[in-house]
Amino acid sequence: MGNYNLRAGMLVRIKEGTHDAALPESRTGLLMARHEDLAHYTDRAPIETNVWRVQFVNGKTLMFHAMYIEVINS
């Protein structure tokens, strides 16, 4: 089960076994914000998801579900 007590500004690492071509070797980044999306086409406003935008040490910003994120500091 993933870590769902995440907050923007936390230093994190993406778990081993999770792949993305733009992911740096250190797998280390900063949580920026939760991704908001319409869960259903009838929704009138976006809702927060368990997907986070993470800015990595290589300057790339990628999105990962909370279950793939490990907190380095709290």
Secondary structure by P-SEA (a helix, b strand, c coil): cccccccccbbbbccccccccccccccbbbbcbbbbbcccccccbbbbccbbbbbccccccccccccccccccc
